Amino acid sequence: MRWYRSGDRVVVRGGVVEFLGRVDDQVKVRGYRVEPGEVALACRGVAGVADAVVLPVGEGTARRLAAWIVPARRHDVNVGSELASEPVTVEGVRAALRGVLPEYMVPSVIVVVDAVPLNPNGKVDRARLVASLEGLARHVEGSAPETESERLVAGVWGELLGVAGVGSGDDFFALGGDSFSAVKAVRALGRGLRVIDLFTHPTVRELAAFLDDRDHRDDATRNRLLHRLVDPHRRAPATAMTPAGSARDDGVSGRAVVTVVCVPYGGGSAAVYRPLAEALPEGVEVLALELPGHDPARPGEPTSPLEDVVERCVAELAERVPGPIAVYGHCVGTALATALALRLEETGVPVLGVFLGGGFPTARLPGRLSAWINKRLPADRWLSDRAYRDVLRAMGGLPADLEGAAAETAVNALRHDVRQAQGWFTRRLAEPVRTRLRAPVMVVVGSGDRATDLYEERYLEWAAFAAHVELAVVPRAGHYFPRHQATQLAVLLSGALRRWTGETPGRARPPAFSPSEPEASGGVVVPLGGQVVVPSAEPALVPPLGGVSESLAVPPSVRGRRGRGEVPGPAGLRGFYTVAIGQLVSMVGSSLSSFALGVWAFQLSGAVLDFALVTMLALVPAVLAGPLGGAMADRYDRRRVMLACDALNGLAMGAVALALWLGRLDFTAVCVVVTLTSVVSAFHRPAYLAAIAQLVPKPYLPQANAFAQAGLGLGGLIAPLAGGALIALAGLPVVVGADVVTFVAALVSLLAVRFPDRMFRRREESFRSAIAGGWRFIARRPPLMALAGYFMVVNYFTALTLAVVSPMVLSLGDAADLGVVTAAGGLGAVAGGVVMMVWGGTRRLVDGMVGFVAVAGLATVVTGLSGFAGLIPLVAVGLALRWGSTSVINAHWLSVIQLKVRMELQGRVLATNQMLATAMTPVGYLTAAPLTAAAGALAGSAAGDGPGRPIGLLLCAAGVLLALWGAAGFGMRRLRTLEDALADALPLTEIGSDLDELQEEADREALPRPGHATV
């Protein structure tokens, strides 16, 4: 079968292609991506409906779905005309749709029309349909509010939503309510109401009855943590669960009920599980956990420790749920879910199974030093609320309509949840003897979720908490699949529950779904110690047990380890620490040598050009060879790559030492050695970073990466200070000799450690493809083109400053002074990064970005004036301000990219911008010498000869020009209006692996769509 990119969405079943709609017709409503064609198809399935059209109306957070319904007609021979076959009412259609669609897909506005208007081309006239909504009274054909509470609720809703005649049967969200207006409604109603209460009682009648009943409840009942989102007996009996063994009869339908306790993701509400609750079959009851301090309508409510929440849940479940219990936790909620399941088993409550979605154990590095650092310098508390909000919105975890105090509550709750989860995992993994779950664990991930990369191996980490672990993969799903792929998740959960409830004591669990089970179509299942089974769209196509599919791309080495169930622990970090220390020493040595050779070159000739060439050759080749180094790290043994790199660097510096001893070291030899070591570093760095993922058990990987990066940054600060001191005290031979010793230490550490065969993240595409794709993305968005062009100029001035500051300091002092000034600049860059972490940046990111370009220009002027006056301490201050401003600029720029470019495509855009920035580096370095000469001529005629004055004058001029360029940025329309002209990148509900397809979809959404109507 041959496929074409037509833009149509289809599903293939048994050789039949079923058309689902157009990719470019997908819209986002209330935070969910919706296909209007699917909703229209459901409308046509309602009894008495002949045709239906569904369109999105409104923009942004006010967008909603509207449906136009055409009743079916019959020919009446008595009157000789067409009559409606049966009465079709708005209330009846809405009730029918609620039975087959998730609540967020039910149209907010339903209009009954005689016929669908067509344009001259015979297509639906969307403009006429939308125009017909103007002035239409928005209310449900139902009874007027009767009780005092109903009138109170109806009045508040009508005022908030601008709806006249709200009836007792009206649904808050069907009337156009969203997350933000729900918070306002709850606050306006008061009486101890929570937002989750509105989600679980969405009609006027239900909420009013709940308020009346709540007034007569005790505090324990009013403050329950667990909430039933959907009545489990409203679903179709054909899909009912019938567990064997101990079960709870509902007393109504005679069917047993399995209770799934759902723990939300970090900062989330219990309401996020409503789509899942609606999708699960009859007999499965969802009790969603509403955590204290997570209600956006109660911003002052305190949060509770994880252990306290677990105890309260256990008590509630003992009181309310006598039957079988399963637990589901998502993202950081997996910690609380695991702790709850363990506690239930400790108290004698059998747990049917545990579902852990979108997350893996994440712990702090063990040891007293790590504990002290995390206690005294908690990085999560430094990170600004804005940074948290931007990350959450980019991933889809924070509704776009949630702002102000409500968003602040969600961010604070997320901080608390992350801290609690990380602390619990750290304590559990550090225990020498751990109690593991007797219940089976199913790890559920989305195939397109970058937060769960390497899931083919990482799901094994849960073997530290359970004896039976299996993996389920939801195809094309992102991180928040309980919201967007609720139906597929429900299939996986119901299938697992059916298998687990069908087991009897002493009977071995089947390793995976059997071919006869229809629920196997939910995704990919990999049992611990079993085979890989890839269910397809049709149950009959499921391969028999024992067959292996390669679609999961599991390496043979990983597949062979499955039966062992590797359990992560602190002991697995010894190899990492050994290698990390050895490589840190080696990199500090390399930085010492690069610094010393640049100083030696300038002191040998006194020429700015010589220093600029050496510095440029130490930077540019590493950037140009970086893509090749990354490809080699992906394809070859990283330990061998690192050994080869350290050996080459050691030999190169040994040759320098020999040339120094023989007195034959010259400028050409220095350039060759610096170029060689720069190229080698392009292979060494990516191999080292990739090796961290192999050396460290994955629960400790985030902090291990932070440890490695901190080591590199610390080395960058230490090297100039140590290099300057060593050159001043002992000269270049000692520095070079010390570098050779560091390479020997690095080689010994590598030879002493055996690298485990763990998976690591690989590059998704070649550098060439990334650059081409990134360029297409930028070129089709003029504001991003303006941004790229603007920063090419900024990067030129940055390169020029780097090229001339060191020669200026050396002309005023010695190598020790240069070491101090360089270290001060590094500290300034660190300080700028910390400021951005805490501050978060200006409200409009472009303003902060452009404004600090001007600040960087003024800091360059301060540096130049200090050099002109011969004041080295002020040069250090000016350079610290310059590089601190650069950190702030880069943070603002990166935030713009992260907000306006989808996460999957950011690598392309960043690679292209890096290429453009690198292109300006040689220009800045090569123009440094002639510009210094010109400044020298001017300085000599104006103020006489003096050390540092020509370069100081050049820096003053460059600083003034950069400050003016920063001010000019405010007048560039495309740059100034970038945040308004480009819509924020919305997270995808379905994520494919083809980056070109993802980019084409992003391009379609970026362009105005013809016929798109707004109200």
Summary of the structure (lengths in Angstrom):
residues: 1015
radius of gyration: 32.4
end to end distance: 42.9
largest distance: 117.7
contacts: 3535
relative contact order: 0.07
helix: 59%
strand: 10%
